[in-house]
Amino acid sequence: MLQLRPNCECCDCDLPGDSGDAFICSFECTFCRGCASHLQHRCPNCGGLLLARPPRSPAKLARFPASSERVYKPAGCAGQITSGNEDRPA
């Protein structure tokens, strides 16, 4: 089962378990749509492809909640993104 990390590693925006704006690599490093786009859909940690993370349904989230452990590594994204917020809807 996916860990469903609650935030973007680059800009620290919230990415709830039912979000359609989360992107992950095979190690479950997690990024928002804007940061994934700026990273050209390549994970800055492993170089793997960033793909859309499937959202978990509300019923399954109630039984199998998303992780509450935030992972924030802005230094790993430094120089690769500008702010990570340009492509995200308001």
C-alpha positions as CSV (number, residue, x, y, z in Angstrom):
1,M,0.0,0.0,0.0
2,L,1.3,3.5,-0.9
3,Q,2.4,5.6,2.1
4,L,0.6,8.7,0.7
5,R,3.0,11.4,2.1
6,P,1.1,14.5,3.0
7,N,3.2,17.2,1.4
8,C,5.5,18.2,-1.5
9,E,9.2,17.7,-0.7
10,C,10.2,20.9,-2.5
11,C,7.6,23.5,-1.6
12,D,5.9,21.8,1.4
13,C,2.4,22.4,0.1
14,D,-0.3,20.0,1.4
15,L,-1.1,16.9,-0.6
16,P,-3.9,15.0,1.1
17,G,-4.4,11.4,0.4
18,D,-7.3,12.1,-2.0
19,S,-5.4,14.8,-4.0
20,G,-5.1,14.4,-7.7
21,D,-2.1,16.9,-7.7
22,A,0.5,14.6,-6.2
23,F,3.3,13.0,-8.2
24,I,5.6,10.2,-6.9
25,C,8.6,8.2,-8.0
26,S,9.1,4.4,-7.3
27,F,10.5,5.3,-3.8
28,E,7.3,7.3,-3.1
29,C,9.2,10.7,-3.0
30,T,6.3,13.1,-3.3
31,F,5.9,16.3,-5.2
32,C,3.1,18.6,-6.2
33,R,2.1,19.1,-9.8
34,G,3.9,22.4,-10.1
35,C,7.2,21.1,-8.7
36,A,7.0,17.9,-10.7
37,S,6.6,20.0,-13.8
38,H,9.6,22.2,-13.0
39,L,11.6,19.1,-12.2
40,Q,10.7,17.8,-15.7
41,H,9.0,14.8,-14.0
42,R,12.3,13.5,-12.7
43,C,12.9,12.9,-9.0
44,P,15.8,15.0,-7.7
45,N,16.5,12.2,-5.1
46,C,16.8,9.1,-7.4
47,G,16.4,10.4,-10.9
48,G,13.3,8.2,-11.4
49,L,10.2,9.2,-13.3
50,L,7.6,11.2,-11.4
51,L,4.1,9.9,-12.1
52,A,0.6,10.9,-10.9
53,R,-0.1,9.3,-7.5
54,P,-3.5,7.6,-7.5
55,P,-5.9,9.3,-5.0
56,R,-7.3,7.1,-2.3
57,S,-11.1,7.1,-1.9
58,P,-12.6,8.7,1.2
59,A,-13.9,5.3,2.4
60,K,-10.4,3.8,2.1
61,L,-8.8,6.9,3.7
62,A,-11.0,6.4,6.7
63,R,-9.8,2.8,7.1
64,F,-6.3,3.3,5.8
65,P,-5.2,6.9,6.5
66,A,-2.5,8.7,4.7
67,S,0.8,9.3,6.4
68,S,1.2,12.3,8.7
69,E,5.0,12.3,8.4
70,R,6.1,15.3,6.4
71,V,9.2,15.1,4.3
72,Y,10.6,18.5,3.3
73,K,13.9,18.7,1.4
74,P,14.0,22.1,-0.4
75,A,17.8,21.9,-0.7
76,G,17.4,18.9,-3.0
77,C,15.3,21.0,-5.3
78,A,17.4,24.1,-5.2
79,G,18.3,25.4,-8.6
80,Q,15.9,23.0,-10.2
81,I,12.7,24.9,-9.5
82,T,11.8,28.5,-9.0
83,S,9.0,28.4,-6.4
84,G,6.9,25.3,-7.3
85,N,3.7,27.3,-7.2
86,E,3.3,28.7,-10.8
87,D,1.5,25.7,-12.2
88,R,-0.8,25.0,-9.3
89,P,-4.3,26.3,-9.4
90,A,-5.2,28.9,-6.7
